[in-house]
Amino acid sequence: MRPAPSLPNFDCMSGMDARDADLKKELDATLQARRELGEEYESALVDSFLEKVDQRIDGAVERRVRRQMAEQQMVVARGTRGASKPTDSWGERFGFGIVSLVLAIPLSAIGGGVAHLPGLLVAWAGIVGVNAFQAARTNPELFRGRRHRKSDQNSEWED
């Protein structure tokens, strides 16, 4: 009969001591129970310990999510980012335009080289489309018709 394999010494793991003393106690109790009960109950003991670890992780995640939600509600309540303000800064829009123009050069070369004028037109239609979509996303009233703008202006003057 061979001797039971020795279990690792968890006392030398200082990270667990610093983080959660209760979890270390649970682990020590699980290891002690395994020594007393034998290998037959090892999987049940491990499952029980992992269930407790899962509960700790779930609780930590839930607290973190609640904290982030509260922080977001505080930002909205303070009005630091109103709904009428664009979501992108001037620098982001400028950067998008520069990147778009830089990418236009190889796209034009590829489109013109492969399909000549129709390929060039398709490449530039895509470039214009992407920039129009970006402009509409950052400034929704940019593409409204005159009727919508007039009705918005009239509503401000009517009391």
C-alpha positions as MATLAB code, in Angstrom:
seq = 'MRPAPSLPNFDCMSGMDARDADLKKELDATLQARRELGEEYESALVDSFLEKVDQRIDGAVERRVRRQMAEQQMVVARGTRGASKPTDSWGERFGFGIVSLVLAIPLSAIGGGVAHLPGLLVAWAGIVGVNAFQAARTNPELFRGRRHRKSDQNSEWED';
ca = [
       0.000    0.000    0.000;
       1.481    3.325   -0.989;
       1.245    6.466    1.154;
      -1.249    9.178    0.357;
       0.179   11.974   -1.791;
       1.208   15.003    0.180;
      -0.925   18.080   -0.269;
       0.614   21.455   -1.045;
       1.322   23.798    1.834;
      -1.094   26.707    1.357;
       0.332   28.625    4.311;
       3.211   29.836    2.140;
       0.823   31.492   -0.315;
       0.834   35.029    0.996;
      -1.496   36.385   -1.712;
      -4.440   34.483   -0.300;
      -3.705   35.670    3.248;
      -3.784   39.273    2.135;
      -6.945   39.001    0.041;
      -9.438   36.911    1.914;
      -8.865   35.316    5.303;
     -12.312   33.681    5.289;
     -11.616   31.961    1.994;
      -8.304   30.667    3.369;
     -10.152   29.259    6.379;
     -12.607   27.537    4.042;
      -9.725   26.059    2.053;
      -7.991   24.844    5.208;
     -11.245   23.259    6.405;
     -11.733   21.587    3.025;
      -8.202   20.190    3.071;
      -8.604   18.945    6.640;
     -11.897   17.264    5.732;
     -10.205   15.629    2.755;
      -7.473   14.254    5.016;
     -10.050   12.841    7.421;
     -12.557   11.517    4.884;
     -10.147   10.226    2.273;
     -10.097   10.286   -1.497;
     -13.687    9.031   -1.867;
     -15.088   12.431   -0.938;
     -12.445   14.510   -2.721;
     -14.616   15.556   -5.693;
     -17.522   16.522   -3.421;
     -15.219   18.602   -1.236;
     -13.648   20.316   -4.233;
     -17.092   21.044   -5.703;
     -18.221   22.530   -2.401;
     -15.150   24.741   -2.156;
     -15.486   25.882   -5.786;
     -19.131   26.747   -5.137;
     -18.031   29.029   -2.291;
     -15.372   30.616   -4.528;
     -18.011   31.173   -7.236;
     -20.269   32.881   -4.709;
     -17.419   35.179   -3.655;
     -16.640   36.058   -7.272;
     -20.312   36.663   -8.066;
     -20.614   38.959   -5.067;
     -17.508   40.913   -6.056;
     -18.719   41.301   -9.641;
     -22.168   42.362   -8.477;
     -20.683   45.018   -6.176;
     -18.449   46.299   -8.956;
     -21.344   46.507  -11.417;
     -23.511   48.327   -8.862;
     -20.693   50.798   -8.211;
     -20.206   51.479  -11.928;
     -23.945   51.924  -12.449;
     -24.063   54.391   -9.551;
     -21.120   56.296  -11.024;
     -22.871   56.492  -14.407;
     -26.068   57.714  -12.754;
     -24.074   60.391  -10.954;
     -22.535   61.546  -14.239;
     -25.983   61.760  -15.823;
     -27.459   63.504  -12.778;
     -24.693   66.088  -12.768;
     -25.267   66.748  -16.459;
     -21.604   66.585  -17.377;
     -22.534   65.109  -20.744;
     -25.866   66.356  -21.988;
     -27.889   64.709  -24.726;
     -27.613   67.759  -26.987;
     -23.799   67.760  -26.996;
     -21.995   65.777  -29.695;
     -20.363   62.603  -28.477;
     -17.096   63.293  -30.317;
     -14.686   66.131  -29.718;
     -13.354   68.375  -32.461;
     -10.061   66.479  -32.407;
     -11.773   63.157  -33.007;
     -13.713   64.539  -35.971;
     -10.575   66.167  -37.404;
      -8.639   62.935  -36.946;
     -11.391   60.948  -38.660;
     -11.260   63.321  -41.635;
      -7.459   63.093  -41.882;
      -7.478   59.284  -41.687;
     -10.225   59.207  -44.295;
      -8.179   61.334  -46.703;
      -5.006   59.328  -46.087;
      -6.862   56.072  -46.799;
      -8.440   57.636  -49.897;
      -5.077   57.585  -51.687;
      -4.512   53.806  -51.734;
      -8.239   53.129  -52.230;
      -8.264   55.420  -55.263;
      -5.158   53.739  -56.658;
      -6.585   50.258  -56.197;
     -10.034   51.154  -57.541;
      -8.623   53.062  -60.530;
      -6.012   50.411  -61.285;
      -8.404   47.478  -61.180;
     -11.610   48.889  -62.681;
     -10.480   52.277  -64.051;
     -13.063   55.074  -63.775;
     -15.931   52.939  -62.380;
     -13.605   51.551  -59.697;
     -12.437   55.043  -58.799;
     -16.044   56.239  -58.526;
     -16.996   53.306  -56.301;
     -13.994   53.940  -54.011;
     -14.857   57.616  -53.642;
     -18.556   56.852  -53.134;
     -17.529   54.621  -50.231;
     -15.253   57.313  -48.775;
     -17.978   59.955  -49.044;
     -20.546   57.543  -47.578;
     -18.410   56.743  -44.543;
     -17.748   60.428  -43.891;
     -21.443   61.315  -44.339;
     -22.427   58.608  -41.874;
     -19.864   59.878  -39.360;
     -21.093   63.453  -39.798;
     -24.722   62.384  -39.341;
     -23.812   60.400  -36.229;
     -21.974   63.257  -34.549;
     -24.324   66.041  -35.706;
     -27.849   64.629  -36.293;
     -29.433   67.950  -37.325;
     -26.884   68.396  -40.145;
     -28.933   66.477  -42.712;
     -32.401   67.647  -41.717;
     -34.429   69.375  -44.374;
     -35.312   73.076  -44.370;
     -38.864   72.353  -43.234;
     -37.621   70.655  -40.066;
     -35.237   73.512  -39.310;
     -37.936   76.131  -39.882;
     -40.386   74.318  -37.643;
     -37.696   74.056  -34.943;
     -36.961   77.781  -35.228;
     -40.650   78.717  -35.197;
     -41.287   76.656  -32.102;
     -38.636   78.613  -30.219;
     -40.365   81.941  -30.980;
     -43.907   80.801  -30.336;
     -45.157   81.130  -26.795;
];
